[in-house]
Amino acid sequence: MLTDYAKGIGALICLTSVLAHAQESPRDIPADAFAKLEGYVGAHLSPDGERIAYLYPVDSRWRVHVQTFASGEGLRIPSGHRMDYNWLRWANDNIIVMSMSFTAERQFTGTIETRLFAFDLTTNDVYNLIPPARTRNSADTLVGRVDLSPPEIQDNVIDWLPDDPEHILVSLDEDHDNAAEVRKVEVATGDYKIVRNSSQGVQRWITDDSGNIRFGFGYRNSRFFAKLELADGNWITLSDKDWFQGDWLPQGFTPDPSSIYVMGPGEHGTREVRILDPGNGEFGETLFSHATYDADSMIQHPLTGRLVGTNFVTQRPEQEYFDTEMNVLQKSIDAAFPDLTNRIQSMSADKRKILFESSSARDPGVLYVWNRDLKAVDSFGMKMQLIDPNLMSSVKAVEYASDDGTVIPAYLTLPVGSEHTDLPAIIVPHGGPATRDDQSFWFLSQFLASRGYAVLQPNFRGSSGYGYGFEQAGLGQWGGLMQDDVTAGAQWLIQQGIADKDRMCILGWSYGGYAAAMGLIKTPDLYQCGISINGVYNLPSFIADDRQYIGGIEWTKHMGLDGESAKSISPYHKVDRIKVPLLMFHADDDGRVEVSQAKSMSRRMKGEDKEVTLVRLKRGGHSMVNEATRLTILENIEAFLQENIGAPR
């Protein structure tokens, strides 16, 4: 069967790769080609397989598009004012459910709010599935009765109820008591009934394979909390269970109602996926284990939503299915599209049409539709049509030793056609910090390489994906070991002869923006400039703000440097050590790091006669998902780098 599938795919590929205009070298590609948001994002097939819905950029923002395969006819669903789409999914053949988000402020604290909408193709109506009028409640306080605003998060769909396409299960905290209830919502009207009342400490619920709500977790008294219903109907609290205390966390339920999938530290020190009987605490089969890399997340079946495999990242994202049917499909696609990252996104209810995406370090990706009845695979669209993969740079996995001998994995992107010696270079520490970089296509690193710069992306200690020990080595090491690992990467580039020591810059986003500013402070003679996007600068203020959120006291415990005050490793409080120009970008609607961080940093630097430029951007959020915003960033970065480290044109 596997061989037949692979032959069927490989023989009938039809790929359209016409670019909007001829490009002879990477420098010919304009900045706006890199700034353009990806198209065909979150693509999803209707259950009958007749239509496809996806996000595509229009006027700098993603909009929902729906296209009928047979006729080629399409329509665009309008978006709300100052709201951006997050994802979409067909609930049934006629109704698409969509998540949207926007930034707001509650009690002087920035929030990222989500709303849940639906679009009915039979009426062309867009409507709110959680109508505002139904969320306006009131509560007694010490000063009287006050009105409650709508819940911040309204798009937490916990079960798509595949056997009941007229309803979905949505979890939300309507009465603002930090505990979520569950609604069964009719997708055609928004009418609902409560099927699970709230429980203290539970902000998220999970169902089993039969749609029963049997697991809840969140924060209680600032500590992580979880409870689970056993197969016999009894609920247990997990905090006193040995396996739970050993960092094995439930991921969901197996087809056997008496067992669950758990993820935790395995024999190699990396995250494994195993089966566990929570009734007696005994482990069963190991479903995923890798000697070097962590299990990252679980894969849901595109139709049922049940857990069928594990995502993990080696040098690029990969999948391992423990579901036989999905494993055959994945291996068939991988055999036909070797050496690419292939991800199954959606399928029709009869499983005869499969939607998948293929991408690489040099290719943003192509969306394909596999029609198993016709034994044909056709490309539906290129995710970034103005990018020619043949002109993009390869991304090489490298390693170097930090000062104490710790081996640091990293990714090196070099300009196409250069001699690869004495290049102007940019060190790019990632955000998070508990995330990691890999060989996936990234518009910013490819843009920098196209302009003649070497780009190094270090996965410093504290990065995820390389085992518990490596990630936990970064706890309490802001400005410490994590920063030292970034510095060692810059020095390694120089020692290898790749980088010109007099033409180096450090650039980062979010936590990476903090690391960029700290690089100028901790190693003031190493870099000739710094660039920070939506970065953190006043660490004491940032920690204080984060502690206002549910669970914030817990997750901020390791922000900072062990044994030191937050001020001692806070860029805002150390600007006197900065000797080179700093370029900052910040979105006014950033709901994660408030723009006040950048404004106060800029004022302080100017007050001490430091060279600083702050570019404020109205839209884009924390991830800068707006084409006009990204273009402004790229054009300013290009001019700034040309001035300070002089990449030849």
C-alpha positions in Angstrom: 0.0 0.0 0.0 2.8 2.5 0.9 4.6 1.9 -2.3 1.4 2.4 -4.4 0.7 5.7 -2.6 4.2 6.9 -3.1 4.2 6.1 -6.8 0.8 7.7 -7.2 2.0 11.0 -5.7 5.4 11.0 -7.4 4.0 10.4 -10.9 1.4 13.1 -10.9 2.9 16.2 -9.3 1.9 19.5 -11.0 3.9 22.4 -9.5 3.4 26.0 -10.7 6.3 28.2 -9.7 5.9 31.3 -11.8 7.3 34.4 -10.1 5.8 37.8 -10.4 8.9 39.2 -12.1 12.4 37.9 -13.0 15.0 37.8 -10.4 18.6 37.0 -11.2 20.2 37.3 -7.8 19.1 37.6 -4.2 19.8 41.4 -4.2 17.2 41.7 -7.0 14.4 40.6 -4.6 12.8 43.7 -3.1 12.3 44.1 0.6 8.5 44.0 0.2 8.8 40.4 -1.2 10.3 39.3 2.2 7.8 41.5 4.2 4.7 40.0 2.6 2.7 37.8 4.9 2.5 34.1 3.9 -0.5 33.0 1.9 -2.7 29.9 2.3 -2.2 29.9 6.0 -4.2 27.5 8.1 -5.8 26.0 5.0 -8.7 23.6 5.8 -10.9 21.4 3.6 -14.7 21.4 3.9 -15.9 18.0 5.1 -17.3 17.2 1.6 -14.0 18.1 0.1 -15.6 20.5 -2.4 -14.2 23.7 -1.0 -11.1 25.1 0.8 -10.8 28.0 3.2 -7.5 29.7 4.1 -5.9 33.0 5.3 -4.4 35.1 2.6 -2.9 38.6 2.9 -4.9 41.6 1.6 -4.0 45.2 2.4 -1.2 44.1 4.8 -3.5 41.8 6.8 -4.7 38.2 6.6 -8.3 37.7 5.3 -10.3 34.6 5.1 -10.8 33.2 1.5 -13.1 30.4 0.5 -12.7 28.7 -2.9 -14.8 26.0 -4.6 -12.6 23.4 -6.5 -15.0 22.6 -9.3 -15.8 26.1 -10.4 -12.8 28.0 -9.1 -15.1 30.6 -7.7 -14.0 32.3 -4.5 -15.2 34.8 -1.9 -13.5 36.8 0.8 -14.9 37.1 4.3 -14.5 40.6 5.8 -12.5 41.1 9.0 -13.4 43.2 12.0 -12.0 46.6 12.7 -8.5 46.4 14.2 -8.9 42.6 14.6 -6.7 39.9 13.1 -7.5 36.4 12.1 -5.7 33.6 14.1 -7.2 30.4 12.6 -10.2 28.9 10.9 -11.9 25.6 10.6 -15.0 24.1 8.9 -17.6 23.0 11.5 -19.7 21.5 8.7 -20.1 21.9 5.0 -21.8 25.3 5.4 -20.2 27.0 8.4 -16.7 28.1 9.0 -15.6 28.9 12.6 -12.9 31.6 12.9 -10.8 33.0 15.7 -9.8 36.7 15.8 -7.7 38.7 18.2 -6.9 42.2 19.2 -5.0 44.0 21.9 -6.7 45.8 24.7 -6.1 47.2 28.2 -7.8 46.0 31.4 -7.1 47.7 34.7 -4.0 49.3 33.2 -2.7 45.9 32.0 -2.2 45.1 28.4 -4.1 42.0 27.2 -4.4 39.9 24.0 -8.1 39.3 23.5 -9.7 36.7 21.3 -13.2 36.4 19.8 -15.0 33.5 18.1 -16.9 34.1 14.9 -18.7 32.0 12.4 -19.5 32.4 8.7 -22.5 30.8 7.1 -22.1 30.2 3.4 -25.8 29.7 2.9 -26.6 33.2 4.1 -23.2 35.0 3.8 -23.6 36.1 7.4 -20.7 36.6 9.8 -21.7 36.4 13.5 -20.2 36.2 17.0 -20.5 32.8 18.5 -20.0 34.3 22.0 -22.3 37.3 21.7 -21.2 40.3 23.9 -24.7 40.7 25.3 -24.5 37.3 26.8 -21.2 37.9 28.6 -22.2 41.0 30.4 -22.7 39.8 33.9 -22.3 41.5 37.2 -20.8 40.6 40.5 -20.9 41.7 44.2 -17.8 43.5 45.4 -16.8 45.3 48.6 -18.0 48.6 47.1 -21.2 47.3 45.5 -22.3 45.5 42.4 -20.2 46.1 39.2 -20.6 45.0 35.6 -18.2 42.4 34.3 -16.6 42.9 30.9 -16.6 40.0 28.3 -14.1 37.2 28.8 -10.7 37.9 27.4 -10.2 34.5 25.7 -13.2 33.3 23.8 -11.8 31.0 21.1 -10.8 28.0 23.3 -12.6 25.3 21.3 -11.8 22.1 23.3 -13.8 19.6 21.1 -15.1 19.9 17.5 -17.5 17.0 18.2 -17.0 15.2 14.9 -20.2 13.1 15.4 -22.2 16.3 16.0 -21.2 18.9 13.3 -23.9 21.3 14.5 -22.1 22.0 17.8 -18.7 22.6 19.4 -17.5 22.7 23.0 -16.0 26.0 24.0 -14.3 26.7 27.4 -14.3 30.3 28.7 -14.3 32.2 32.0 -17.5 34.2 31.8 -17.6 35.4 35.4 -13.9 36.3 35.7 -13.2 34.0 38.7 -10.1 32.5 37.0 -12.0 29.3 36.5 -13.4 28.2 33.1 -16.8 26.6 32.4 -17.6 24.7 29.2 -20.4 25.5 26.7 -21.9 23.4 24.1 -22.4 26.0 21.3 -24.7 25.7 18.3 -22.6 26.9 15.4 -25.6 28.1 13.4 -26.9 30.5 16.1 -24.5 30.8 19.0 -27.1 29.4 21.3 -25.5 27.3 24.1 -25.9 25.3 27.3 -23.4 24.9 30.1 -22.1 21.3 30.1 -19.4 21.7 32.7 -19.4 24.3 35.5 -16.2 26.0 36.5 -13.8 24.5 39.0 -11.3 26.5 41.0 -7.8 26.4 39.5 -8.9 25.1 36.1 -8.5 27.4 33.1 -8.4 24.7 30.5 -10.4 21.5 30.0 -9.7 18.4 27.8 -12.1 15.8 26.6 -11.6 12.1 26.0 -12.2 10.2 22.8 -15.9 10.1 23.5 -16.2 13.8 24.1 -16.5 13.5 27.8 -14.8 16.3 29.8 -12.3 14.5 32.0 -9.1 16.6 32.5 -8.7 20.2 33.7 -5.6 22.2 34.5 -4.5 25.7 35.2 -3.2 27.7 38.2 -4.5 27.7 41.8 -2.9 29.9 44.4 -0.2 30.8 41.9 0.8 27.1 41.5 0.2 24.8 38.6 -2.9 22.6 39.3 -4.4 19.6 37.5 -7.3 17.2 38.1 -8.4 14.2 36.2 -11.5 11.9 36.1 -10.6 8.2 36.1 -12.5 5.6 34.0 -14.6 4.7 37.1 -15.9 8.3 37.4 -13.8 9.4 40.4 -11.8 12.6 40.1 -8.3 12.8 41.4 -5.9 15.7 42.0 -2.6 15.1 40.4 -0.3 17.2 42.6 0.5 14.4 45.0 1.1 11.7 42.3 4.7 10.6 42.0 4.6 10.6 38.2 3.1 14.1 38.1 5.7 15.4 40.5 8.3 13.8 38.2 7.3 16.2 35.4 5.1 13.8 33.5 2.3 15.9 32.2 -1.0 14.5 30.7 -1.5 15.3 27.0 -4.8 13.7 26.4 -6.7 10.4 26.4 -6.0 7.2 24.6 -8.9 5.2 22.9 -8.8 3.1 26.1 -10.7 5.3 28.7 -8.5 4.0 31.5 -5.2 5.3 30.1 -3.7 8.6 29.0 -0.8 10.0 27.0 1.8 11.7 29.0 5.0 13.6 28.1 8.0 13.8 30.4 11.7 13.1 31.0 12.8 9.8 29.6 15.8 7.6 29.8 17.9 9.9 27.5 17.0 13.1 29.4 14.8 14.2 26.6 11.0 14.5 26.6 9.3 11.2 25.7 5.6 10.3 25.1 4.3 7.3 27.0 1.0 5.7 27.9 0.1 5.8 31.6 -2.7 4.3 33.7 -3.5 7.2 36.1 -5.5 4.9 38.3 -2.4 3.0 39.5 0.4 5.2 38.2 1.9 2.5 36.0 3.6 3.4 32.7 2.8 1.4 29.5 4.2 1.6 26.0 6.7 4.3 25.0 5.4 5.9 21.8 8.1 8.4 21.1 11.7 8.7 22.4 14.8 10.3 20.8 18.3 10.3 22.2 18.9 14.0 21.4 15.7 15.8 20.7 12.5 16.4 22.8 9.0 15.5 21.9 7.5 18.9 21.2 3.8 18.5 21.0 1.1 16.0 20.2 -0.5 15.8 16.7 -4.3 15.8 16.5 -6.1 13.8 13.8 -7.4 16.3 11.3 -10.9 14.9 11.4 -11.5 13.6 14.9 -9.1 15.8 16.9 -7.8 12.7 18.7 -4.1 12.3 19.4 -2.3 10.3 16.8 1.3 11.3 16.9 4.1 13.5 18.1 5.8 16.6 16.6 9.5 17.0 17.2 12.3 19.0 15.8 15.7 17.7 14.7 17.3 20.2 12.3 13.8 20.8 10.9 10.2 20.0 12.1 9.2 16.3 11.8 6.3 14.1 12.8 6.1 10.5 14.1 2.6 8.9 14.0 1.6 6.1 16.3 -1.7 5.9 14.3 -1.2 3.4 11.5 -3.3 5.1 8.9 -1.8 8.5 9.5 1.7 7.0 9.5 1.1 5.4 6.1 -0.1 8.8 4.7 2.8 10.7 6.1 5.4 8.2 4.8 3.8 8.2 1.4 4.1 12.0 1.2 7.7 12.0 2.5 8.7 9.4 -0.1 7.3 11.6 -2.9 8.7 14.8 -1.5 12.1 13.8 0.1 14.2 16.1 2.1 11.3 18.5 2.7 9.2 19.3 5.8 5.8 17.8 4.9 2.8 18.4 7.1 -0.7 17.0 6.7 -3.1 19.9 7.5 -6.6 18.7 6.6 -8.6 16.0 4.9 -12.2 15.5 3.6 -14.6 13.5 5.8 -14.2 10.5 3.4 -10.4 10.8 3.6 -10.2 10.9 -0.2 -8.7 14.4 -0.4 -5.6 15.2 1.6 -4.3 18.8 2.1 -0.6 19.0 2.9 2.2 21.6 2.9 5.8 21.1 1.8 8.6 23.5 2.8 12.3 23.8 3.4 15.0 26.2 4.6 15.0 27.9 1.2 11.3 27.5 0.3 8.5 29.1 2.4 6.3 26.3 1.2 3.8 25.1 -1.3 0.2 23.9 -0.5 -0.8 20.7 -2.2 -4.1 18.8 -2.7 -3.8 15.1 -3.0 -6.9 13.6 -4.7 -6.6 9.9 -4.0 -9.5 8.9 -6.3 -7.8 10.6 -9.3 -4.3 9.5 -8.1 -3.2 13.1 -8.6 -1.4 15.7 -6.5 -1.8 19.4 -7.6 -0.2 22.5 -6.1 -2.8 24.9 -4.8 -0.5 27.8 -4.2 3.0 29.1 -3.1 3.0 30.6 0.3 5.3 33.5 -0.7 4.9 33.9 -4.5 7.6 36.6 -4.8 10.3 34.5 -3.3 12.3 32.3 -5.6 13.7 29.4 -3.5 16.6 29.0 -6.0 17.9 32.4 -4.9 17.6 31.8 -1.2 20.4 30.8 1.1 21.1 27.4 2.6 20.8 27.2 6.4 23.6 25.1 7.9 23.5 23.4 11.3 26.6 24.2 13.3 28.0 23.8 16.8 30.4 25.7 18.9 31.7 25.6 22.5 30.7 28.3 25.0 33.2 29.6 27.6 32.7 26.7 30.0 32.8 24.0 27.2 29.1 23.6 26.8 28.3 22.7 23.2 25.8 25.2 21.7 23.8 24.2 18.6 23.2 27.0 16.1 22.1 27.7 12.5 24.3 29.6 10.0 22.9 31.4 7.0 25.4 32.7 4.5 24.9 34.9 1.4 24.6 33.2 -1.9 27.7 33.5 -4.1 30.0 35.2 -1.5 33.4 34.0 -0.5 32.1 33.4 3.0 35.1 35.1 4.7 35.3 38.4 6.6 31.7 39.1 6.1 29.6 41.6 7.9 27.7 39.4 10.4 24.6 39.5 12.5 24.0 37.4 15.7 20.3 36.7 16.1 19.3 35.2 19.5 15.7 33.9 19.4 12.8 34.9 21.6 11.1 32.9 24.3 13.6 32.2 25.7 12.3 28.6 26.0 11.9 28.1 22.3 14.5 27.2 19.6 15.5 28.0 16.0 15.8 25.4 13.3 16.3 25.2 9.5 12.8 26.4 8.6 12.4 29.3 6.3 12.4 32.6 8.1 11.8 35.8 6.2 14.2 38.0 8.3 17.3 35.8 8.2 16.9 35.2 4.4 16.4 38.9 3.9 19.6 39.7 5.8 21.5 37.0 3.8 20.2 38.4 0.5 21.8 41.8 1.5 25.2 40.2 2.0 25.2 39.4 5.8 26.2 36.2 7.5 23.5 35.3 10.1 24.0 33.1 13.1 21.1 31.9 15.2 22.3 30.4 18.4 20.2 28.0 20.5 21.7 29.1 23.8 21.1 27.3 27.1 17.5 27.7 28.1 16.4 26.9 24.5 13.8 24.1 24.3 14.1 20.9 22.3 17.5 19.5 23.4 16.5 17.8 26.7 15.5 18.9 30.2 19.1 19.6 31.3 19.8 22.0 28.5 16.6 23.9 28.9 16.8 24.1 32.7 20.4 25.3 32.5 19.0 28.6 31.4 16.6 29.1 34.3 17.6 32.2 36.2 20.3 33.0 33.7 19.0 36.2 31.9 22.2 38.2 31.3 24.2 35.2 32.5 24.9 31.9 30.9 22.3 32.5 28.2 24.0 35.7 27.2 27.5 34.1 27.4 26.4 31.5 24.9 25.3 34.2 22.5 28.6 36.0 22.9 30.5 32.8 22.3 28.7 32.4 19.0 29.8 35.8 17.8 33.4 35.0 18.8 33.2 31.7 17.0 32.2 33.4 13.8 35.2 35.6 14.0 37.6 32.7 14.9 36.2 30.7 11.9 37.1 33.7 9.6 33.5 34.0 8.5 32.9 37.3 10.3 34.8 40.6 10.1 35.3 41.5 13.8 34.8 45.2 13.0 31.5 44.6 11.2 29.2 42.8 13.7 25.7 43.6 14.9 23.3 41.8 17.3 19.6 41.6 16.5 16.8 40.1 18.5 13.0 39.9 18.9 11.1 39.8 22.2 13.5 38.0 24.6 16.0 38.2 21.8 15.5 42.0 21.9 16.5 41.9 25.5 19.6 39.8 24.6 20.5 42.3 21.9 20.5 45.2 24.3 22.4 43.2 26.9 24.9 42.2 24.3 25.8 45.9 23.9 26.0 46.2 27.6 27.9 43.1 28.7 30.3 43.1 25.7 30.4 46.7 24.6 33.4 46.3 22.3 32.1 43.2 20.5 29.4 44.7 18.3 29.2 47.9 16.2 25.4 48.2 16.5 22.3 46.6 18.0 18.7 46.1 16.8 15.8 45.1 19.0 12.2 44.3 17.9 9.5 44.4 20.6 12.2 43.8 23.2 12.3 43.9 27.0 14.4 46.6 28.5 13.2 47.4 32.0 13.3 43.9 33.6 11.9 44.8 37.1 8.9 46.5 35.5 8.4 43.7 33.1 8.4 41.1 35.9 6.0 43.2 37.9 3.6 43.4 35.0 3.7 39.7 34.3 2.9 38.8 37.9 -0.5 40.4 37.4 -1.5 37.5 35.0 -2.8 34.1 36.1 0.3 32.0 36.8 2.6 35.0 36.4 4.1 34.5 39.9 5.1 31.0 38.9 6.5 31.7 35.5 8.5 34.8 36.5 10.4 33.0 39.2 13.2 32.3 36.9 13.3 35.6 35.0 16.5 37.4 35.9 19.9 36.2 37.1 20.2 34.0 40.2 21.8 35.8 43.1 21.5 39.2 41.4 18.8 41.9 41.5 16.7 42.4 38.4 18.2 45.9 38.0 21.7 44.5 37.7 20.8 42.8 34.3 18.2 45.3 33.1 19.2 47.2 30.0 17.2 50.3 31.1 19.3 50.5 34.2 22.7 49.9 32.4 22.5 52.2 29.4 25.7 54.0 30.5 27.6 50.9 29.2 26.2 51.1 25.7 28.8 52.6 23.2 27.2 51.9 19.8 24.0 52.8 18.0 20.8 51.0 19.0 17.8 50.7 16.6 14.5 49.8 18.3 11.1 48.8 16.8 8.0 48.5 18.9 4.3 48.0 17.9 1.8 50.1 19.8 -0.5 47.2 19.9 2.0 44.7 21.3 0.0 42.8 23.9 3.0 40.9 25.3 5.6 43.6 25.8 4.1 47.0 26.3 5.4 49.9 24.1 6.3 51.8 27.3 9.3 49.5 27.6 10.8 51.0 24.4 9.7 54.5 25.1 11.3 54.7 28.5 14.5 53.0 27.1 14.7 55.5 24.3 14.2 58.5 26.6 16.9 57.2 29.0 19.4 56.6 26.3 18.8 60.1 24.8 19.2 61.6 28.3 22.6 60.1 28.5 23.6 61.1 24.9 23.5 57.6 23.5 22.8 57.0 19.9 19.3 55.5 19.7 16.4 55.4 17.2 12.9 54.2 18.1 10.6 53.4 15.3 7.0 53.0 16.7 4.6 51.0 14.6 0.9 51.3 15.0 -0.1 47.7 14.0 1.5 44.3 14.0 1.2 43.0 17.6 4.1 41.1 19.2 4.8 39.0 16.1 4.5 42.0 13.7 1.9 40.2 11.5 1.3 43.1 9.2 3.0 43.6 5.8 3.3 47.4 6.0 4.9 47.1 9.4 7.3 44.4 8.3 8.3 46.4 5.3 9.1 49.4 7.5 11.2 47.2 9.7 13.2 45.7 6.8 13.8 49.0 5.1 15.0 50.6 8.3 17.2 47.6 9.2 18.8 47.6 5.7 19.7 51.3 6.0 20.9 51.0 9.6 23.2 48.1 8.8 24.5 49.7 5.7 25.5 52.7 7.8 27.0 50.9 10.7 28.6 47.7 9.4 28.8 48.6 5.7 27.6 45.5 3.8 28.7 46.2 0.2 25.9 46.9 -2.4 
